[in-house]
Amino acid sequence: MKIHTREKTIEERIQEITVRDLIEKKLKLNPEEVLVIDRQNNRILPPDYRLKDEDEIEIRMVISGG
């Protein structure tokens, strides 16, 4: 799997994992602060979507102001 962030691209072999588990457990990010985008289909992935090793995703930080 390829994971693109603003700073770098990470290639990691994974078993099937949900978006939420990848964000919280592997990347140690708050799932409320990021969007996960499927780069092949250019769509936002829901937290329960099951990622596969052949997926390529982009992690974007969400910024909110008041």
C-alpha positions in Angstrom: 0.0 0.0 0.0 1.1 3.5 -0.7 0.2 6.2 1.8 0.8 9.8 0.7 1.0 12.7 3.2 2.0 16.3 2.7 5.5 15.5 3.9 6.2 12.0 2.5 5.1 8.9 0.8 5.1 5.6 2.8 5.0 2.2 1.3 3.9 -0.5 3.7 2.7 -4.0 3.3 -0.6 -4.5 5.1 -3.2 -7.2 5.7 -6.8 -6.0 5.2 -7.4 -3.1 7.7 -10.1 -0.5 8.1 -9.3 3.2 7.5 -10.0 4.0 11.1 -7.5 1.3 12.4 -4.9 2.5 10.0 -5.3 6.1 11.1 -5.5 5.4 14.9 -3.3 2.4 15.4 -0.6 2.5 12.6 -0.2 6.2 12.0 -1.2 7.4 15.5 -3.4 10.2 14.1 -6.8 11.4 15.3 -9.4 10.2 12.8 -11.4 13.4 13.4 -8.5 15.5 12.0 -7.9 13.8 8.7 -9.5 12.9 5.4 -8.5 9.7 3.7 -8.7 9.8 -0.1 -8.5 6.9 -2.6 -6.1 8.2 -5.2 -7.2 5.8 -7.8 -10.9 6.8 -7.7 -10.4 10.3 -6.2 -13.0 9.8 -3.5 -13.1 10.2 0.3 -13.1 6.9 2.1 -15.3 6.2 5.1 -13.8 5.0 8.4 -15.2 1.5 8.0 -13.8 1.0 4.5 -11.4 -2.0 4.3 -8.1 -1.2 2.8 -6.1 -3.7 0.8 -2.4 -3.9 0.1 -2.8 -2.7 -3.5 -4.6 0.5 -2.5 -3.0 3.9 -2.8 -4.4 6.6 -0.5 -3.7 10.2 0.5 -4.0 11.5 4.0 -5.0 15.2 4.3 -5.2 17.1 7.5 -8.5 18.9 8.1 -8.2 22.5 9.3 -11.2 24.2 11.0 -11.5 27.8 12.1 -14.1 29.7 14.0 
